[in-house]
Structure formats: C-alpha cells, structure tokens
Amino acid sequence: MVNVDGGARGNPGPAAIAAVLATADGEVFEEIGETIGQATNNVAEYRALLLGIERARALGAAELDLVGDSELVVRQVKGEYKVKDAGLRELHSQVRAALANFERWSIRHVRREHNAVADRLVNEALDGTLA
C-alpha cells in the first residue's frame, strides 16, 4: 500500500511530494518527503504518484494499492476524467506506463485526514525550504 501526497504553496509555488509505503496490514516501512522546486498542486500530486510507484517497484512489489487525497488525479488515473491540462498529460502518461509494470494495481481517493502521514511529510519538506 502506498499513500501519496503532493502540494504547492502558491499554486504554482514551492512544492513537495511524499510517499508512505506500508504492508497490507499497515506496517510502515518507508516514508519519503522531498521538495521538487516550483510546481502547481496537480503537478505535485502526479509527481508524488510517480515517486510512490517507483519506490514500490524498486522494493520488488508485484501488486500496488495507491491512496491519494487528490480526487482529480485519482479519477484521471482511473480514466473517469479526461486530462485536459496539457501540462498534466505527460505526467499522466508516465504514471500509466509505470503502472503497467505491476501484475495488479488500484488507486483510490481518501479525504486529507485519512492521508495524514503523507500530508505531514509534504508540509515538513515545504517548511524546511521556507525557513
């Protein structure tokens, strides 16, 4: 299971991404938060997805359950919404291509309070760059 989050202060503004990798029973074994420079919130959300997918693949995962708090990005990845923004199309393609390497994957939307660890990591990364 991989919880992801991305955010920008200013939209666009200083941005950060995070991924929290855990076993199916919820045992966390990796937490990553990092800045990505200037970006919009949606670009940060997609970059966070890519980070989570890349880390899961590097750790040898065959199946992947992605959890994020961006309803737009989750619905775009599921194919429920079209990707209208030209700047997001390339990131969307990268996510879909990366997911093709897994035997099974799913993605679901949760409210921010149910994605608290990833949200905290994004804010900690941003606070470190703004200090």
C-alpha positions, -999 to 999 in steps of 0.1 A, spaced: 0 0 0 13 34 -9 -1 67 3 9 97 -17 5 134 -15 18 165 -32 13 202 -25 24 236 -35 23 268 -16 12 295 -40 -1 272 -68 23 275 -85 49 279 -58 74 259 -37 62 223 -40 69 190 -23 59 154 -27 56 124 -3 50 87 -3 44 63 26 49 26 18 33 0 40 24 -36 41 -12 -47 36 -16 -49 74 -5 -12 77 31 -17 89 50 13 75 85 5 62 94 37 42 84 73 44 98 98 19 92 136 16 111 159 -7 109 192 -24 105 195 -62 110 232 -68 82 253 -83 51 235 -93 13 235 -92 -6 213 -67 -17 190 -95 18 186 -109 30 178 -73 2 152 -69 13 134 -101 50 136 -91 41 121 -57 23 92 -75 54 86 -96 76 86 -65 54 61 -48 52 38 -79 90 40 -84 97 31 -47 73 2 -48 89 -11 -80 124 -7 -65 113 -27 -35 100 -56 -57 63 -51 -53 42 -70 -78 8 -55 -67 2 -20 -57 -26 -1 -39 -23 36 -43 -41 60 -20 -42 98 -25 -62 128 -15 -65 145 -49 -98 134 -63 -89 150 -97 -57 130 -101 -72 97 -88 -101 100 -113 -78 109 -141 -56 79 -135 -87 56 -133 -99 70 -166 -130 86 -151 -119 121 -160 -101 133 -191 -67 150 -187 -75 184 -202 -44 203 -190 -16 199 -215 10 201 -186 -5 171 -169 -9 149 -199 28 138 -199 28 131 -162 -5 111 -166 12 91 -194 42 84 -172 20 72 -143 0 49 -166 32 35 -182 48 29 -147 16 11 -135 18 -13 -165 48 -29 -148 26 -43 -120 6 -75 -120 -23 -57 -103 -28 -21 -92 -56 0 -78 -60 37 -69 -85 53 -46 -93 87 -32 -94 95 5 -100 127 24 -69 145 36 -74 135 72 -71 98 61 -38 106 44 -23 124 74 12 109 73 19 118 36 3 152 42 26 158 72 57 148 51 48 173 24 44 201 49 76 192 67 95 193 34 80 226 25 87 241 59 123 231 56 126 250 23 108 281 35 127 285 68 
